[in-house]
Amino acid sequence: MLRPLALAAVLLSLSACGGKHVSLLGETKLGKTAEEDYEAGMDLLKDKAFPEAEKFFRNVKTKYPFSTYAALSDLRIADLKYAQKAWVEAADAYDEFVRLHPTHEEVDYAEFRRALSHYEDAPGDFVLFPHAFEKDQRQVVQAVEAFRQFLEKYPNSKYAPDAKKLLDVANGRLADHEWYVAEFYYKRRKWAGAAGRYQTIVDKFPGSKHELEALLKLADCYIRLDEKHRARTALQKFIVSHPQDPRRPEAERLLAKLR
């Protein structure tokens, strides 16, 4: 009883995800033109029939390499990798599209999605696991660089607003990581290590939620390291940049002691 039912389920699934493009036995029904195969791939991609869709796109690339649909098939292959959450493969595929088709009208889309693939591949927060800022940040760094490059090249792209928002989020995650490491060193009285991380927050992530506290702790680390000039610089920056902060009087008193 189970085998006929299982077979029926498979056949129904194949029919539902593109019966006019894939036979009941799973055989690809290739079209007569590049456009027909590309549109078939798009239908299957929308139905999330990814392996079947990829067959059509790759056929277009192989059989019609000089058609406009060959370039579009390159892009759609990247899209289906992204849809499957194969982030590394998607980033590589978008990167290949940009290299092969640098003047294509959708090149900004490809570069945006490449950056987005790196961003999606970065570690997230999960219950029972360490926070994202405690983990390896290499993919976040790649995403930041990719978003920056995108915004420099395509400041007027329709994807630019989203890229700016995601760049801010990614930079915030890197600032959280630097803060986490800085606090690790500070609590263990490793003043030089802590100072280096606080300095990174101040220099590379201005405006982050950690900036003010980082300046004060940076001054404290430099005082403990007997580097009064650097301590004064940190306090002066705090006072000038954030004159309304309630901790300004404390910073001013500490600065007066260092003169």
C-alpha positions in Angstrom: 0.0 0.0 0.0 2.8 2.5 0.9 4.7 2.1 -2.3 1.9 3.1 -4.7 1.0 6.0 -2.4 4.6 7.2 -2.3 4.9 6.9 -6.1 1.6 8.9 -6.5 2.9 11.6 -4.2 6.1 11.9 -6.2 4.3 12.1 -9.5 1.9 14.6 -8.1 4.8 16.7 -6.8 6.5 16.6 -10.2 3.2 17.6 -11.9 2.6 20.5 -9.5 6.1 22.0 -9.9 6.0 22.2 -13.6 4.3 19.4 -15.5 4.6 21.2 -18.8 8.4 21.4 -18.3 9.1 18.1 -16.6 7.6 14.7 -17.4 5.9 12.5 -14.8 9.1 10.5 -14.8 11.2 13.6 -14.1 12.6 14.0 -17.5 13.3 17.6 -18.7 11.2 18.8 -21.6 13.6 21.2 -23.3 12.2 23.9 -25.6 13.1 24.9 -29.1 14.7 28.3 -28.2 16.8 30.0 -25.6 13.7 32.0 -24.5 11.5 29.0 -24.0 14.1 27.2 -21.9 14.8 30.4 -19.9 11.1 30.9 -19.2 10.7 27.2 -18.2 13.6 27.7 -15.8 11.9 30.8 -14.3 8.6 28.9 -13.9 10.4 26.1 -12.0 12.4 28.6 -10.0 9.2 30.2 -8.8 7.8 26.8 -7.9 11.1 26.1 -5.9 11.9 23.2 -8.2 15.5 24.1 -8.0 17.3 21.1 -9.6 14.9 21.1 -12.5 15.2 24.9 -13.0 19.0 24.7 -13.0 18.9 22.2 -15.8 17.1 24.6 -18.0 19.4 27.5 -17.2 22.5 25.5 -17.8 21.1 24.3 -21.1 20.6 27.9 -22.2 24.2 28.7 -21.2 25.5 25.6 -23.1 23.3 25.6 -26.2 22.8 29.4 -26.6 26.0 31.0 -25.2 25.7 34.2 -27.2 22.0 34.9 -26.5 20.8 37.5 -24.1 19.3 34.7 -22.1 22.7 33.1 -21.4 23.7 36.0 -19.2 20.3 36.0 -17.5 20.6 32.3 -16.9 23.9 33.0 -15.1 22.1 35.4 -12.8 19.2 33.1 -12.2 21.5 30.2 -11.2 22.9 32.5 -8.6 19.4 33.3 -7.5 18.5 29.7 -7.1 21.6 29.1 -5.0 20.5 32.0 -2.8 17.0 30.7 -2.6 18.4 27.4 -1.3 20.4 29.3 1.3 23.7 28.0 -0.2 25.2 31.4 0.7 28.8 30.7 -0.3 27.8 29.2 -3.7 25.4 32.1 -4.2 28.1 34.7 -3.5 30.5 33.0 -5.9 27.8 32.8 -8.6 26.9 36.5 -8.3 30.6 37.4 -8.3 31.1 35.3 -11.5 28.2 37.1 -13.1 29.7 40.5 -12.3 33.1 39.4 -13.8 31.5 37.9 -16.9 28.9 40.7 -17.5 30.3 43.9 -16.0 28.1 46.1 -18.2 24.8 44.2 -17.8 21.8 46.2 -16.8 21.3 44.0 -13.7 25.0 44.1 -12.5 24.0 46.3 -9.6 21.4 43.7 -8.5 24.1 41.0 -8.7 26.6 43.0 -6.6 24.0 43.8 -4.0 23.0 40.1 -3.7 26.6 39.1 -3.5 27.0 41.3 -0.4 23.7 40.1 0.9 24.9 36.5 0.5 27.9 37.2 2.7 25.6 38.9 5.2 23.3 35.9 5.4 26.2 33.5 5.8 27.3 35.3 8.9 26.7 33.7 12.3 23.4 34.5 14.0 22.0 34.3 17.5 20.5 30.9 18.5 19.2 29.6 21.8 21.8 27.5 23.7 24.6 28.9 21.5 27.0 31.8 21.9 25.8 35.2 20.9 26.7 36.2 17.3 29.2 38.8 18.5 31.2 36.0 20.2 31.7 34.1 16.9 34.0 34.4 13.9 33.1 37.6 12.1 34.9 36.9 8.7 31.6 36.8 6.8 30.4 40.0 8.4 33.7 41.7 7.4 33.2 40.5 3.8 29.6 41.7 3.8 30.7 45.2 5.1 33.4 45.4 2.4 30.9 44.2 -0.3 28.2 46.7 0.8 30.8 49.6 0.8 32.0 48.7 -2.7 28.4 48.5 -3.9 27.5 51.9 -2.5 30.6 53.5 -4.0 29.9 52.1 -7.4 26.1 52.4 -7.4 25.1 55.3 -5.1 21.8 55.8 -7.1 20.8 52.2 -7.4 17.3 51.3 -6.2 19.1 48.8 -3.9 21.2 51.5 -2.3 18.8 52.3 0.6 18.7 48.6 1.7 22.5 48.4 1.3 23.0 51.4 3.6 20.7 49.9 6.2 22.4 46.5 6.1 25.9 48.1 6.2 24.9 49.9 9.4 23.6 46.7 10.9 26.8 44.8 9.9 29.0 47.5 11.3 27.0 47.4 14.5 27.7 43.7 14.7 31.5 44.2 14.2 31.4 46.9 16.9 29.6 44.5 19.3 32.4 42.0 18.6 35.1 44.5 19.3 33.3 45.5 22.5 33.0 41.9 23.6 36.8 41.3 23.1 37.7 44.7 24.7 35.7 43.9 27.8 37.3 40.4 28.0 40.7 42.0 28.1 39.6 44.8 30.5 38.2 42.5 33.1 41.4 40.6 33.1 43.5 43.8 33.5 45.1 43.4 30.0 45.2 47.1 29.5 47.1 47.2 26.2 44.8 44.6 24.6 41.7 46.3 25.8 43.0 49.7 24.7 43.6 48.4 21.2 40.0 47.1 20.9 38.4 50.3 22.4 40.5 52.3 20.0 39.2 50.3 17.1 35.6 51.0 18.1 36.3 54.7 18.3 38.2 54.8 15.0 36.2 52.4 12.8 32.7 52.5 14.2 32.0 56.1 15.1 28.4 56.6 16.2 28.0 53.0 17.5 26.2 52.4 20.7 29.6 51.6 22.3 31.5 54.7 21.3 31.0 56.8 24.4 31.8 54.1 26.9 34.7 53.0 24.7 36.2 56.5 24.9 36.0 56.6 28.7 37.4 53.1 29.1 40.1 53.9 26.5 41.2 56.9 28.7 41.2 54.6 31.7 43.4 52.0 30.0 45.9 54.6 28.8 46.1 56.1 32.3 46.9 52.6 33.7 49.5 52.2 30.9 51.0 55.6 31.9 50.2 57.0 28.5 48.8 60.3 29.6 48.8 62.0 26.2 46.6 59.3 24.7 44.3 59.4 27.7 43.9 63.2 27.3 43.2 62.7 23.6 40.4 60.3 24.4 38.9 62.5 27.0 39.0 65.6 24.8 37.3 63.8 22.0 34.6 62.6 24.4 34.0 66.2 25.7 34.0 67.9 22.3 32.0 65.2 20.5 29.4 64.7 23.2 29.0 68.0 25.1 25.5 67.1 26.4 26.4 63.7 27.8 25.8 63.5 31.6 29.3 62.0 32.1 31.0 65.1 30.7 31.8 66.6 34.1 33.4 63.4 35.1 35.5 63.4 32.0 36.5 67.1 32.5 37.6 66.4 36.1 39.7 63.4 35.0 41.2 65.5 32.2 42.1 68.3 34.6 44.1 65.8 36.7 46.2 64.8 33.7 47.4 68.3 32.8 
